Amino acid sequence: MAPTKAPDSSRRSDRSRRAIHDAALALVTEVGYRRTTIEGIAARAGVGKQTIYRWWPSKAAVLMDAFLDLAGRAAEDAGAGSGSGSGDTGESAPGIPDTGDLAADLKLVLRATVDELNDPALEAPTRALTAEGIVDAKLGAEFVHKLLDPQLALYVTRLRAAQEAGDVRADVDPRIALELLIGPLMHRWLLRTLPLTHAYADEIVDYAVGGLAPRA
């Protein structure tokens, strides 16, 4: 008889983690953060509560991990779809191109952000975690630290490179300048005042870059 192959525990764990992630995201989309429970996630994923508690200390930790995994996969898919580009261009940081044309580079990134915010798979959990982070200071701080800060750091790096190239005034604080780009986008998305479009993202960049450029 051929030897029986032992089950792959790591593969089983990966399947369980993915099932828990998917269940958590589905529930927070359907019923909201507050009505999502560990019991509900476990039932939806087909696992025991102790399986979840073995890997995560709380509901917030499960949802944060699930959302970070989802955002990471979305970023990988976007990167694979966009290709490596053409020509000899530098890169200030992963995900932020540095072609020497600041406005074009920022438009590319903001358009991708618009696509993510309009993606139904990302929109609902993003809204749920954003809203809960306003009233739950600990969750909000974790959301900022793990998700927002790494993304904002990419803008800071690109804007500093633009300063060194003479495309942005030396007295501009990159951390404040990036809020001219991100702030209007998030404001329109959160309030749903008007459609979030590529054209709007382009206009934000044109207005912001015009104000950041060196003055005669």
N, C-alpha and C positions, 0 to 999 in steps of 0.2 A: 504493500500500500504506500502511496505517496504521502510524505509527511504533511500533517495539517498545518497550514500557515496561521500563525497567531494574529489575532485582530490588530490592526494598526491603531493604537490608542491615540496617537497624535492626530490622525485623520478624523477619528471619531470626535475628538475634542474640538477640532476646527469646525466640523459640521455643527456641533452643538452651539459653539460660540456664534456662528453665523445665524443659526436659527433663533438664538436669543436676541441678537442684534436686530434681525428682521422683525421679530415679534415686538420688540420695544418700540421701534420706529413706527410700525403699523398702529400700535395702540395709541401712542402719543398723537399720531395724526388723526385717529378716529375719535378719541374721547378726551384728548388734552393731557397735559402733564399731570395735573393733580389727581385725575381719576385713573391714571395708569398706576398699576401696582405690581410688586414682585410676583404675587400670586397670578395675576393676569398674564404677565410676561411668560411665566413658567408654563401655564396652561396652553398659551398660544404656541409656544416653542416646542411643547411636548417633552419637557424636562421637569425634574423635581426642583423645588425651591432651593434645596441645599446645593444643587449644582450651580445655581446662580450665585449664592452666597459664598461659595468656594472661590469664585473669581472676582466678585465685586462686593463692596461693603454696603452698597445702598442702591436705591432706584436711580438716583441722580448719576451715580458712577456708571451704571449700566447704559443709561441713555447717552451720557457724554461719550463713552467709548464707542457706542453704536453710531453716533452722529459723526465722530471723528473718522471712523472707518468708512462710512458712507461718503463723507467729503473727500477723503483720500482717494477712494475709487473713482469718484467723479473727476477729480483733478487728473488722475492717470488716464482716464478715457479721453479727457479734453486734450491732454498732451499728445496722446497717440493719434488723435484725429487731426491735430494741427500740423504734425510733421515737424521736421527739424529746420525748415525754412531754407533759404538760399542765400548764397553770398557769404563772405567772411565777416561775420558779426560777432561782437563780444557778447557777454551775458553778465549782468551785474549780480544776479542771483537767480536760483531756479524759479521759473515761472514769470520772471520779469525780463523781457528782452532789452538789450541796449544796442540799438542799431545806429545810434547817433542822432536819431530823430525822436526827441522826447515826447512830442504830441502823439506821434504815430504809435509809439510803444505804449503809452498810457491808454490810448483808445483801444488797443488790442486787449489789454488787461481788463479794462472796465466793461468792454463788450462781453468778455467771458464771464465776468461777474454778473452782468445782467442775465445771461443765459442760465447761470446757476440759480439765481434768485427766482427766475420764472419756471424752473424745472419742478414739476409737481412732486417728484420724489424727494427733493430737498426743501421745497418751500414750507410745507406743513411742519416738519420737525424743527426747522430753523425758526419759524414764528413761535412755536410752542416753547422752545428753549430760551429764545430772546425775551418773550413775555415773562416767563417764570424767573429768569435771571434778574428782572427788574425788582421783584418782590423778595426773591431769595438771594441775599447778598453773596452767600458762599457759592451757590451755583453760578451766579453771574460772574464772580471773580474767576472761577474755574473756566468758564466759557471764554472769557477774555484771554486768560493766560494760555490755554491750550489751543485755541482756535484763532482768535483775532490777532493777538500780538505777533505770532509768527508771520501772518499774512501782511500786517502793517509794516513789519520790519523790511519786507521786500520793497515796499514803496520808499521807505526812508533810504535804503541803499541806492535805489535808482535815482532818487532826487539828489542825493549827495554826489553821485557820479555826474549828474547834469550840472551841479554847481562847479565841480572841478573842470568841466568842459566849457564853462562860461555861459551856459544856457539858462541858469537860474541865479538870481542875485545871491551874493555871498551872505547877506544878512538875513536870508529866509531860514526859518526853522523848519526842517523837513517834516518833523512830526506834526506840526500845525498845518503845514502846506498840504499834507496828504488828506487832511480832513476836508479840504476844499473839494476833493475828488470823491471821497467815500461818503461824506455827510449828506449831500443832496440826493445821492443814489439811495441811501438807506431811508432817508426821510420819505421819499416818494414811495418806496416799497412798503414801508411800515404802515403808512397812512392810506395807501391805495388811492391817492388823490388823482393820479393820471397814469396811463400805461408806462411801464418801464421798458424802454426801447434802446436799440443801438444808437439811434439818432440823438436821443437825449444824453446818452453817455458821451458821445462825440462833442456835444455842445458844452457839457461840463468841462471836458478837457480843454477845449478852446478858450473858455472863459478863465479857467484856472491858470493855464500856461501863459495867457496874456498878462495876467497879474503878477506872475512869478518872474517873467523875463526881465533882464537888465534894462534899466531906463537910460535914455540918452542923456 
